[in-house]
Amino acid sequence: MQDSAARRSPARVTLTVIGLVLATLVGLAVIHATQRVLVWMVVAAFLAVAFRPPVDWLERRVGWCPRWLATLVVFLVGTLAVAGLLAAFVVPLVREAGDLAARLPDLVRDTQAGRGPLAGPIARFHVREYLASHGEQVRQYLAGLGAPTLALLRGAATAVVGTVTIVVLTYAMVLEAPRLTRAFLRLFPAGPAARLADVGRRCARTVTGYLTGNLLISLVCGALTYAVLLILGVPYAALLAVFVAVMDLIPLIGATLGALAAVLVGFTESTTAGVVLIVFFVAYQQVEDHLLQPLIFARTVRLSPLTVLVAILLAVELAGILGALLAIPVAGMIKVVGGEALRHRRAADVPVPDRHPRRPRPAGTV
């Protein structure tokens, strides 16, 4: 009794609470200091779950293929696919940029003389009058671009390092996934371990379904953009459509960046083309966010459209771009885990029938 009272003494409770508060503060400080690395690890784990099914399939399909070789083959195929997409996008862009640089002196002379494709927009938007009345402000703004340019270069370098780190982490996670899974499941008895393995497989299918749905939505966006650009006669329609489709993969800001590039090119063609593109992208974005995305994800991730929409809105508010990236697969995982917990609870509440029921005694027996 005295030992129990000592354990519950006010001093001991106070020290315990202070220790928990300090540990929480230290944990939050560590998370804040390493938040960039933690984000890289979360993205790598997300990609590793998506890459694991093809690696497992290749390892099972080819009996002599070891795990490291199957992982390497899948990553090489993925890298070649991304490189091919970048080549299809960058090579025409570099060629057109070279042509533009060669034609730039003639373009400047024609613009100064009131001719060429830029003469119309300059006259309509009164660019000459604005530069004449705000020349000093424009010069000060251009002179102060050094610091933002340096920050942009620093951000680009961080993005490159982050991309390489994510690729390496993803490769290591896919390679070590079976061993880590077996080690984790050995911590539980056979029955719970089997249920956990089944839940893990269903969660992995949720992530794969999300990626498939996201790629499908981007393909639809690129195809519709290409059709509209082709109808309007905007130059480089295929190149712009590929750019819009790739940008649409990025949550929150990707679709806006792709639309902005297409609209700017459209205004160089004509004011009508620019206005039509603005209307198209505003309307399509509403359709994608509130109709296309919920419907597709309802089939690939098996979530209701309302759940998809609410998950995206809440995650964007809580975690920004990362939240938008993880909202749908996390909602799918919560559904899988919650459904399994509810099924297990209902199974536990069902009474087990007696295998050897007692026979009723005849009347009059003792």
Stockholm file with secondary structure:
# STOCKHOLM 1.0

chainA/1-366         MQDSAARRSPARVTLTVIGLVLATLVGLAVIHATQRVLVWMVVAAFLAVAFRPPVDWLERRVGWCPRWLATLVVFLVGTLAVAGLLAAFVVPLVREAGDLAARLPDLVRDTQAGRGPLAGPIARFHVREYLASHGEQVRQYLAGLGAPTLALLRGAATAVVGTVTIVVLTYAMVLEAPRLTRAFLRLFPAGPAARLADVGRRCARTVTGYLTGNLLISLVCGALTYAVLLILGVPYAALLAVFVAVMDLIPLIGATLGALAAVLVGFTESTTAGVVLIVFFVAYQQVEDHLLQPLIFARTVRLSPLTVLVAILLAVELAGILGALLAIPVAGMIKVVGGEALRHRRAADVPVPDRHPRRPRPAGTV
#=GR chainA/1-366 SS CHHHHHHTCHHHHHHHHHHHHHHHHHHHHHHHHTHHHHHHHHHHHHHHHHHHHHHHHHHHHSTTCCHHHHHHHHHHHHHHHHHHHHHHHHHHHHHHHHHHHHHHHHHHHHHHTTCSTTHHHHHHTTHHHHHHHSHHHHHHHHHTTHHHHHHHHHHHHHHHHHHHHHHHHHHHHHHHHHHHHHHHHTTSCHHHHHHHHHHHHHHHHHHHHHHHHHHHHHHHHHHHHHHHHHHHTCSSHHHHHHHHHHHTTSTTTHHHHHHHHHHHHHHHHCHHHHHHHHHHHHHHHHHIIIIIHHHHHHHHTCCCHHHHHHHHHHHHHHHHHHHHHHHHHHHHHHHHHHHHHHHHHHHHHSCCCCSSCCCCCCTTCC
#=GC SS_cons         CHHHHHHTCHHHHHHHHHHHHHHHHHHHHHHHHTHHHHHHHHHHHHHHHHHHHHHHHHHHHSTTCCHHHHHHHHHHHHHHHHHHHHHHHHHHHHHHHHHHHHHHHHHHHHHHTTCSTTHHHHHHTTHHHHHHHSHHHHHHHHHTTHHHHHHHHHHHHHHHHHHHHHHHHHHHHHHHHHHHHHHHHTTSCHHHHHHHHHHHHHHHHHHHHHHHHHHHHHHHHHHHHHHHHHHHTCSSHHHHHHHHHHHTTSTTTHHHHHHHHHHHHHHHHCHHHHHHHHHHHHHHHHHIIIIIHHHHHHHHTCCCHHHHHHHHHHHHHHHHHHHHHHHHHHHHHHHHHHHHHHHHHHHHHSCCCCSSCCCCCCTTCC
//
